[in-house]
């Protein structure tokens, strides 16, 4: 849901720098306490970023204590930023190796607010707000890697456009590895204060539009480790970011493409544990990836999975395996005229189709246009802000905010399209090329709507449907269509007596008994495979049924002893895969080759085979 903006007027009145107390502060809005080191302390601490220790303990009206690290903001400035999460009187106490602030105490008042709060995973695969109202949150993101470095006028125009288009997230980099932009850190222990002060202002501006900022800690290709080669430096960096940005509407998005990091899994576990330990607001945590961040879930720090993939089988299979929210950060970038540099840069029509295909697998979308996303090969240009893809995203949002999107799950009881459903309440079917639908439903009365994603046109059939098997055809076969069966009256009554979960969600256990699995691994035939070279793979059906003929396949490879996590190496029944050198640290490596199959009825199967990988 979009964030109400009434509270924004109150927040705008807050000074960026307070003194040693906060004025009356709306709940979930940041307040800054600031202090100055004495001349003697400044002389004793020539680099406060390294040598000054400090944290504040904030105590709520109900006696809950929230601990926040403080941060150095250049010169003699020491700051503590905090957002109260409930109305009432709060107290605080400071602890530091600076005698001038150590032991300082104070009080301030948090006022009632209509701010929805931050967000958290809920109902297993959905999002809700942290305010007392616990509202469902519809995640729809935009990519703007360089939002912190954009010309301010261009940034303001971008923000106005994205707010009007109803985006609820903007993802971007805290640090970048472009040589033509000023660095966030001149050295591991020297933050660029001007950069972070401007970043503060921009995140505040984005938040005031009701939009969350998905903060990417660093770029790809070992960028974060190159800037902070030592563990202690990385911990200071994370504490610094938490001190500045945890009180704001943010999520943590790790690094770009963790698989491109040397020992990326261990690094992300380290960073994730710091975020989990020091962020008192427990903001959502994950990382960007070349395919899926799901291999890191078992390390215990992630709250959701991020994808960079348009593969329907990958999304469908992992939806059955993991019970966490799933956000697709790069299923496609739209080329509406700026150009292409990667295979996933696609036309506006193809972007829209991928958007809806991805949605039917239960993923939340993130947009990108090659003219606005801030990639290395492109200059950001305001003329692409109102592209057809951005219009398609707005239409997508307006469609799903009318649904119970937080309870929809993939539906397999149909032919002719792909579907999400809350059985007995509403059914949504996407038909990429139009055509006919044959679908099993609960015997209720439903209004019947046909929605054309390309134009936003909605056609309501004059006659409602009641039955156990819907059969119908799209208005034409000239474009993609969405069928929506909806019990509008029932949904309205459900919203009046609020309940977040109206049905239980079950996770199936994959069938692993070979005799019960209707396929086998036909290729590769050899038990020893080369790394970095194409290898033929194929699965062979051993029992053909209607469901098995619709099987979707996902191939994984994992060198379990090296603990780098599995890699996705194929998402088709047959083809060629290449074992990436980075998936193991020591060769020859013992590899678990795993094949998942998801049949047309939603039944999941799993085959495992042990092979050896050699360079």
ZIBEL-V57710 format. One line per field, one symbol per residue. ss: DSSP state (H for helix, E for strand, C for the rest). burial: I if it has 16 or more other C-alpha atoms within 10 Angstrom, else O. A space follows every 10 residues. Layout:
BEGIN
ss=???
burial=???
END
This chain:
BEGIN
ss=CCCCCHHHHH HHCCCCCCCC CCCCEECCCE EEEEEECCHH HHHHCCCHHH HCCEEEEEEC CCCCEEEEEC EECCCCEEEE EEECCCCEEE EEEEEECCCC CCCCEEEEEE ECCCCCCCEE EECCCEEEEC CCCCCECCCC EEECCCCCCC CHHHHHHHHH HHHHCCCCEE EEECCCCCCC CCCCEEECCE ECHHHHHHHH HHHHHHHHCC CEEEEECECC CCHHHHHCCC HHHHHHHHHH HHHHHCCCCE EECCECCHHH CCCHHHHHHH HHHHHHHHCC CCCCECCCCC CECHHHHHHC CCCEEEECCC CHHHHHHHHH HCCCEEEECC CCEECCCCCC CCCCEECHHH HHHHHHHHHH CCCEEEECEC CCCCCCCCCC CHHHCCCHHH HHHHHHHHHH CCCCHHHCEE ECCEECCEEE EECCCEEEEE ECCCCEEEEE EEEEEEEEEE EECCCCEEEE CCCCEEEEEE EEECCCCCCC EEEEEECHHH HHHHHHCCCC CCCCCCCCCC ECCHHHCCEE EEECCCCEEE ECCEEEEEEE ECCCCHHHHC CEEEEEEECH HHCCCCEEEE CCCEEEEEEC HHHCCCCCEE EEEEEEEECC CCCEEEEEEE EEEEC
burial=IIIOOOIIOO IOOIOOOIOI IIOIIIIIII IIIIIIIOOO IIOOIOOIIO OIOIIIIIII OOOOIIIIII IIIIOIOIII IIIIIIIIII IIIIIIOIOO IOOOIOIIII IIIIIIIIII IIIIIIIIII IOOIIIIIII IIIIIIIIII OOOOIIOIIO IIIOIIIIII IIIIIIIOOO OOIIIOOIIO IIOOIIOOII OIIIIIIIII IIIIIIIIII IIIIIOIIOO OOIIIIIIII IIIIIIIIII IIIIIIIIII IIIIIIIIII IIIIIIOIII IIIIIIIIII IIIIIIIOOO IIIIIIIIII IIIIIIIIII OIIIIIIIII IIIIIIOIII OOOIIIIIII IIIIIIIIII IIIIIIIIII IIIIIOOOOI OOOIIOIIII IIIIIIIOIO OOIIIIIIII IIOIOIIIII IIIIIIIIII IIIIIIIOII IOOOIIIIII IIIIOOOIOO OOOOIOOOIO OOIIOOOOII IIIIIIIIOO OOOOOOOOOI OOOOOOOOOI IOOOOOIIIO IOOIOOOIII IOOOIOIIIO IOOOOOOIOO IIIIIIIIIO OIIIIIIIII IIIIOOIIII IIIIOOOIII IIIIIIIIII OIIIIIIIOO IIIOO
END
